[in-house]
């Protein structure tokens, strides 16, 4: 995909989100619209991390452009579903146990500090425990599936951050 098409699609999705936000504003009021917009911006900024990790995984496994598109399609779909599940679970937890917000906040601070202090750590996708487990049960995994499992595991880790952030 070229840059022009990627920018066009990004603009389309942002426009759809803002249109949805306008609907929330109209039907539910400014407070709910602000909450949605804040969550959307937070999730958008968190998803940028995924791009860098995906690039590391693709370069490590030497994935060609055609395979990258397929893996990204399934990776993004998986990321969206996991983030949705984690956010809904987090909202349910917060509605039931309001005090859990402090645990979520501490988790965010911990992960932020860990990320800040480990800036030169090398990435070793082959050490991914989920990938090792998959290879154990299915030793004939193709490179496509190996990379997709690595990408989805990364999505899962990033989805965990969505709960306290949003």
Secondary structure as UniProt FT lines:
FT   HELIX           3..28
FT   HELIX           30..61
FT   HELIX           65..96
FT   TURN            98..99
FT   HELIX           100..117
FT   TURN            119..120
FT   HELIX           125..127
FT   HELIX           129..137
FT   TURN            139..140
FT   HELIX           143..165
//
